[in-house]
Amino acid sequence: MKVAIARENIRKHRMEIRLWLKELKKLEASTNNKKEKAMKPNRIACIVVIFAVLFLSGCAGRQLSDMTTEEKAFKTLSTSLSLYNLTMESVSDMQLDGFISTETRARINDIAGKYRLAHLAASRALYAYKSVADAQNEQRLLVAIDEASRAFTDFIEFVEPILKERAK
């Protein structure tokens, strides 16, 4: 039962990530229209490109349902971590440019830390599953991936409005 719930939650989180990707594309288009503001390299564009490459490279040739649990977990973890790293670089640039206060950055770091812990737990669960691919480790892996996906969604939901505000 927990495995089915975890799989459904993972599907929901992937849909949320796809919706966020669409928002990032809109955000990228709006920032490209505002060339009068000098800014560092557009990290938002990098986020979109990296996310698209990672997602499409894993899913273009094969359907998600054809992938093993280990492959799905690895792609989920690697994609979310890449997107997290690029987003944090954008946050750092925005703080250096004076668009993010110290208090806001502290809150972002707090939420980001929760994601990093959940990601680490999911990575360890993946390692355990790779070592012994039994039903118990698969269930632990799916639950850990679900927790990491939730933490990543919380992180993105907090940072997204800040990125949108910067684009204005």
PAZAPA-4460 file (N, C-alpha, C; in steps of 0.05 Angstrom, whole numbers, plus 32768, in hexadecimal, padded with zeros to 4 digits):
% residues 168
    n_x    n_y    n_z   ca_x   ca_y   ca_z    c_x    c_y    c_z   seq   type   mol
   8011   7FE8   8000   8000   8000   8000   8011   8019   8000     1      M     A
   8026   8019   8011   8038   8031   8013   8047   8035   7FF8     2      K     A
   804D   801F   7FEB   805C   8021   7FD2   804A   802E   7FBD     3      V     A
   8031   8027   7FBC   801F   8033   7FA8   801B   8050   7FAE     4      A     A
   8018   8057   7FC7   8015   8074   7FCF   802E   8083   7FC7     5      I     A
   8045   8078   7FCD   805E   8085   7FC7   8061   8089   7FA9     6      A     A
   805A   8075   7F99   805C   8077   7F7C   8049   808D   7F72     7      R     A
   8031   808E   7F7D   801E   80A3   7F75   8029   80BF   7F7C     8      E     A
   8034   80C1   7F94   8040   80DB   7F9C   8057   80E3   7F8A     9      N     A
   8067   80D0   7F82   807D   80D6   7F70   8072   80E0   7F55    10      I     A
   805D   80D3   7F4B   8051   80DC   7F32   8046   80F9   7F35    11      R     A
   803A   80FF   7F4C   802F   811A   7F51   8046   812E   7F51    12      K     A
   805C   8127   7F5F   8072   813A   7F61   807F   813F   7F45    13      H     A
   8080   812A   7F35   808B   812E   7F1A   8079   8141   7F0A    14      R     A
   805F   813E   7F0E   804D   8151   7F00   8051   816D   7F0A    15      M     A
   8055   8171   7F24   805B   818B   7F2F   8074   8197   7F23    16      E     A
   8089   8186   7F20   80A2   818F   7F14   809D   8197   7EF8    17      I     A
   808D   8188   7EE9   8088   8190   7ECD   8079   81AB   7ECC    18      R     A
   8066   81AF   7EDE   8058   81C9   7EDF   806C   81DF   7EE5    19      L     A
   807E   81DA   7EF8   8091   81EE   7EFF   80A4   81F4   7EE8    20      W     A
   80AA   81E0   7ED8   80BB   81E4   7EC0   80AD   81F7   7EAD    21      L     A
   8093   81F4   7EA9   8084   8206   7E98   8085   8222   7EA2    22      K     A
   8082   8225   7EBC   8084   8240   7EC8   80A0   824C   7EC4    23      E     A
   80B5   823B   7EC6   80D0   8245   7EC2   80D4   824E   7EA5    24      L     A
   80C7   8240   7E92   80C9   8249   7E76   80BC   8264   7E72    25      K     A
   80A5   8268   7E7F   8098   8282   7E7E   80AA   8297   7E8A    26      K     A
   80B5   8290   7EA1   80C7   82A3   7EAF   80DF   82AA   7E9E    27      L     A
   80EA   8296   7E91   8101   829B   7E7F   80FA   82AE   7E69    28      E     A
   80E2   82AA   7E5D   80D9   82BB   7E48   80D6   82D8   7E52    29      A     A
   80CB   82DB   7E69   80C7   82F7   7E74   80E2   8304   7E7A    30      S     A
   80F5   82F5   7E84   810F   8301   7E8A   811E   8308   7E71    31      T     A
   811A   82F8   7E5C   8127   82FF   7E43   811D   8319   7E37    32      N     A
   8104   8320   7E3D   80F8   8338   7E34   8102   8351   7E43    33      N     A
   8110   834D   7E59   8119   8363   7E69   8137   8365   7E68    34      K     A
   8141   836A   7E51   815E   836B   7E4C   816B   8383   7E58    35      K     A
   815B   8398   7E5F   8167   83B0   7E6A   8174   83AC   7E85    36      E     A
   816D   8397   7E93   8179   8392   7EAD   8191   8380   7EA8    37      K     A
   81A8   8389   7EB1   81C0   8378   7EAF   81BF   8364   7EC5    38      A     A
   81C3   834B   7EBE   81C3   8336   7ED3   81D7   8321   7ECC    39      M     A
   81DE   8311   7EDF   81F0   82FB   7EDB   81E4   82E7   7EC8    40      K     A
   81F3   82D3   7EBF   81E8   82BF   7EAC   81CD   82B5   7EB7    41      P     A
   81BB   82B2   7EA5   81A0   82AB   7EAC   819E   828E   7EB6    42      N     A
   819F   828B   7ED0   819E   8271   7EDD   8184   8263   7ED8    43      R     A
   816F   8273   7ED6   8154   8267   7ED1   8154   8258   7EB7    44      I     A
   8160   8264   7EA3   8162   8256   7E89   8172   823C   7E8C    45      A     A
   8187   823E   7E9B   8197   8226   7EA0   8187   8210   7EAE    46      C     A
   8177   8218   7EC1   8166   8205   7ECF   8154   81F7   7EBC    47      I     A
   8147   8206   7EAB   8134   81FB   7E98   8142   81E8   7E85    48      V     A
   8159   81F0   7E7A   8168   81DF   7E67   8172   81C5   7E75    49      V     A
   817E   81C8   7E8C   8188   81B0   7E9A   8171   819D   7EA0    50      I     A
   815B   81A8   7EAB   8145   8197   7EB2   813A   8189   7E99    51      F     A
   8137   8197   7E83   812C   818B   7E6B   813F   8175   7E60    52      A     A
   8159   817B   7E61   816C   8167   7E57   816C   814E   7E68    53      V     A
   816D   8152   7E82   816C   813A   7E94   8153   812A   7E91    54      L     A
   813D   8138   7E91   8123   812A   7E90   8120   811C   7E75    55      F     A
   8125   812B   7E5F   8120   8120   7E45   8134   810A   7E3E    56      L     A
   814D   810D   7E47   8161   80F8   7E41   8159   80DE   7E4E    57      S     A
   814C   80DF   7E64   8144   80C7   7E72   812A   80BB   7E68    58      G     A
   8119   80CC   7E5E   80FE   80C3   7E58   80F8   80C3   7E3A    59      C     A
   8109   80CF   7E29   8103   80D0   7E0D   8103   80B5   7DFF    60      A     A
   8117   80A5   7E06   8119   808B   7DF8   8108   8076   7E05    61      G     A
   8102   8078   7E1E   80F4   8064   7E2D   80DD   8070   7E3D    62      R     A
   80C8   8062   7E3F   80B2   806B   7E50   80BA   8068   7E6D    63      Q     A
   80AF   8079   7E7E   80B5   8077   7E9A   80AE   805C   7EA5    64      L     A
   8098   8050   7E9B   808F   8036   7EA5   80A2   8020   7E9D    65      S     A
   80B3   8024   7E89   80C7   8010   7E81   80E0   8010   7E92    66      D     A
   80E3   8025   7EA2   80FB   8028   7EB2   80F8   8018   7ECC    67      M     A
   810F   8010   7ED6   810F   8001   7EF0   810C   8015   7F07    68      T     A
   8106   800B   7F1E   8103   801C   7F36   811D   802B   7F3B    69      T     A
   8133   801E   7F37   814D   802A   7F3C   8151   8041   7F28    70      E     A
   814B   803D   7F0F   814E   8052   7EFB   813C   806A   7F00    71      E     A
   8123   8065   7F07   8111   807B   7F0E   811B   808B   7F26    72      K     A
   8124   807C   7F3A   812D   808A   7F52   8146   809B   7F4C    73      A     A
   8158   8090   7F3D   8171   809E   7F36   816A   80B7   7F26    74      F     A
   8158   80B5   7F12   8151   80CC   7F01   8143   80E1   7F12    75      K     A
   8131   80D9   7F24   8123   80EC   7F35   8137   80FB   7F47    76      T     A
   8149   80EC   7F53   815D   80F9   7F65   8170   810B   7F56    77      L     A
   817A   8101   7F40   818E   8111   7F31   8182   812A   7F25    78      S     A
   8169   8128   7F1B   815C   813F   7F0F   8156   8154   7F24    79      T     A
   814B   814B   7F3B   8144   815F   7F50   815D   816C   7F5B    80      S     A
   8173   815C   7F5E   818B   8168   7F69   8197   817C   7F55    81      L     A
   8197   8177   7F3C   81A1   818A   7F28   8191   81A3   7F28    82      S     A
   8177   81A1   7F29   8166   81B8   7F2A   816A   81C8   7F44    83      L     A
   816D   81B9   7F5A   8172   81C6   7F74   818C   81D6   7F73    84      Y     A
   81A1   81CA   7F68   81BB   81D8   7F67   81BA   81F1   7F56    85      N     A
   81AD   81F0   7F40   81AB   8208   7F2E   8199   821D   7F3B    86      L     A
   8185   8215   7F49   8173   8228   7F56   8182   8236   7F6D    87      T     A
   8192   8227   7F7C   81A2   8233   7F91   81B7   8246   7F86    88      M     A
   81C2   8240   7F6F   81D4   8253   7F63   81C6   826D   7F5B    89      E     A
   81AE   826A   7F51   819E   8282   7F4B   8198   8292   7F64    90      S     A
   8191   8285   7F79   818B   8292   7F93   81A4   82A1   7F9C    91      V     A
   81BB   8295   7F9A   81D4   82A2   7FA2   81D9   82BB   7F92    92      S     A
   81D5   82B9   7F77   81D9   82D0   7F66   81C5   82E6   7F6D    93      D     A
   81AD   82DE   7F73   8198   82F2   7F7A   819F   8300   7F94    94      M     A
   81AA   82F1   7FA7   81B1   82FD   7FC1   81C9   8310   7FBD    95      Q     A
   81DC   8309   7FAD   81F3   831A   7FA7   81EA   8334   7F99    96      L     A
   81D5   8332   7F88   81CB   8349   7F7A   81B8   8359   7F8B    97      D     A
   81B2   8350   7FA4   81A1   835F   7FB6   8183   835A   7FB3    98      G     A
   817C   8345   7FA5   815F   8340   7FA1   8154   832E   7FB7    99      F     A
   8165   8321   7FC6   815C   830F   7FDC   8168   8319   7FF6   100      I     A
   8158   831C   800A   8162   8324   8025   816F   830D   8033   101      S     A
   817E   8314   8048   818B   82FF   8058   8177   82ED   8065   102      T     A
   8160   82F8   806D   814B   82E7   807A   813F   82D4   8066   103      E     A
   813A   82DE   804E   812E   82CC   803A   8142   82B6   8033   104      T     A
   815B   82BD   8030   8170   82A9   802A   8171   8294   8040   105      R     A
   816F   829D   8059   8170   828A   806F   8159   8277   806D   106      A     A
   8141   8281   8066   8129   826F   8064   812D   825C   804C   107      R     A
   8138   8266   8036   813E   8254   801F   8151   823F   8027   108      I     A
   8166   8246   8035   817A   8233   803E   816E   821E   8051   109      N     A
   815B   8226   8062   814E   8213   8074   813E   81FF   8064   110      D     A
   812E   8208   8051   811E   81F6   8040   8130   81E5   802F   111      I     A
   8145   81F1   8024   8158   81E2   8014   8166   81CC   8024   112      A     A
   816C   81D2   803D   8179   81BE   804E   8167   81A6   8053   113      G     A
   814D   81AB   8055   813A   8194   8058   8139   8183   803F   114      K     A
   813B   8190   8028   813C   8181   800F   8155   8170   800E   115      Y     A
   816C   817D   8015   8186   816E   8013   8186   8156   8025   116      R     A
   817A   8158   803D   8179   8141   804F   8167   812B   8044   117      L     A
   8150   8133   8039   813E   811F   802C   814C   8112   8014   118      A     A
   815A   8122   8004   8168   8118   7FED   817E   8104   7FF6   119      H     A
   818C   810B   800B   81A1   80F9   8015   8194   80DE   801F   120      L     A
   817E   80E0   802D   8170   80C7   8036   8167   80B7   801E   121      A     A
   815D   80C4   8009   8154   80B5   7FF2   816C   80A9   7FE3   122      A     A
   8182   80B7   7FE2   819A   80AC   7FD5   81A4   8093   7FE4   123      S     A
   81A3   8095   7FFE   81AB   807D   800E   8197   8066   800A   124      R     A
   817E   806C   8008   816A   8057   8003   816F   804B   7FE7   125      A     A
   8176   805B   7FD4   817C   8051   7FB9   8195   803E   7FBA   126      L     A
   81A9   8047   7FC9   81C1   8036   7FCC   81BA   801B   7FD9   127      Y     A
   81A9   801C   7FEE   81A1   8003   7FFB   8191   7FF2   7FE8   128      A     A
   8180   7FFE   7FD7   8170   7FEE   7FC4   8182   7FE2   7FAF   129      Y     A
   8197   7FF1   7FA6   81AA   7FE6   7F93   81B9   7FCF   7F9E   130      K     A
   81BF   7FD0   7FB8   81CD   7FBA   7FC5   81BC   7FA1   7FC8   131      S     A
   81A4   7FA5   7FD1   8191   7F8F   7FD5   8176   7F97   7FCA   132      V     A
   816F   7F8F   7FB2   8156   7F97   7FA5   813F   7F85   7FAE   133      A     A
   8137   7F89   7FC6   8120   7F7A   7FD0   8108   7F8D   7FD4   134      D     A
   80F1   7F81   7FDB   80D8   7F91   7FDE   80DA   7FA6   7FF4   135      A     A
   80E7   7F9E   800A   80EA   7FB0   8020   80FB   7FC9   8019   136      Q     A
   8111   7FC5   800C   8122   7FDB   8004   8114   7FEC   7FEE   137      N     A
   8105   7FDF   7FDD   80F6   7FEE   7FC8   80E2   8000   7FD6   138      E     A
   80D4   7FF6   7FEA   80C0   8007   7FF8   80CE   801E   8006   139      Q     A
   80E4   8019   8013   80F3   802E   8020   80FD   8043   800C   140      R     A
   8106   8039   7FF5   810F   804C   7FE0   80F8   805D   7FD6   141      L     A
   80E1   8052   7FD1   80CB   8061   7FC7   80C1   8076   7FDB   142      L     A
   80C0   806E   7FF4   80B8   8081   8009   80CD   8098   800B   143      V     A
   80E7   8091   800A   80FC   80A5   800B   80FB   80B8   7FF3   144      A     A
   80F5   80AD   7FDC   80F3   80BE   7FC4   80DB   80D0   7FC6   145      I     A
   80C5   80C6   7FD1   80AD   80D6   7FD6   80B4   80ED   7FE9   146      D     A
   80C2   80E8   7FFE   80C9   80FD   8011   80DC   8112   8004   147      E     A
   80EF   8108   7FF5   8101   811B   7FE7   80F1   812C   7FD3   148      A     A
   80DE   8120   7FC5   80CE   812F   7FB2   80BD   8144   7FC0   149      S     A
   80B2   813D   7FD7   80A3   8151   7FE6   80B4   8168   7FEF   150      R     A
   80CC   8161   7FF9   80DE   8176   8002   80E7   8188   7FEB   151      A     A
   80EC   817C   7FD4   80F4   818B   7FBC   80DD   819D   7FB3   152      F     A
   80C4   8193   7FB4   80AD   81A3   7FAD   80AA   81BB   7FC0   153      T     A
   80AE   81B6   7FDA   80AD   81CC   7FED   80C2   81E1   7FE7   154      D     A
   80DA   81D8   7FE0   80F0   81EA   7FD9   80E8   81FB   7FC0   155      F     A
   80DF   81EE   7FAB   80D8   81FB   7F92   80C0   820F   7F97   156      I     A
   80AD   8206   7FA6   8095   8217   7FAB   809D   8231   7FBA   157      E     A
   80B2   822F   7FCB   80BA   8247   7FD9   80CB   8259   7FC8   158      F     A
   80DD   824D   7FB7   80EF   825D   7FA7   80E3   8268   7F8E   159      V     A
   80CF   825A   7F83   80C3   8263   7F6A   80B9   827F   7F6A   160      E     A
   80A9   8288   7F7E   80A0   82A4   7F7E   80B7   82B8   7F7F   161      P     A
   80CD   82B1   7F8C   80E4   82C2   7F8E   80F1   82C5   7F73   162      I     A
   80F3   82AF   7F64   80FE   82B0   7F49   80EC   82C0   7F36   163      L     A
   80D2   82BD   7F3A   80BF   82CC   7F29   80C1   82EA   7F2E   164      K     A
   80C4   82F1   7F48   80C6   830D   7F4F   80DF   8319   7F43   165      E     A
   80F4   830B   7F42   810D   8315   7F37   810A   831A   7F19   166      R     A
   80FA   8309   7F0C   80F6   830C   7EEF   80E6   8325   7EE7   167      A     A
   80D8   8330   7EFA   80C7   8347   7EF4   80D7   8360   7EEF   168      K     A
***
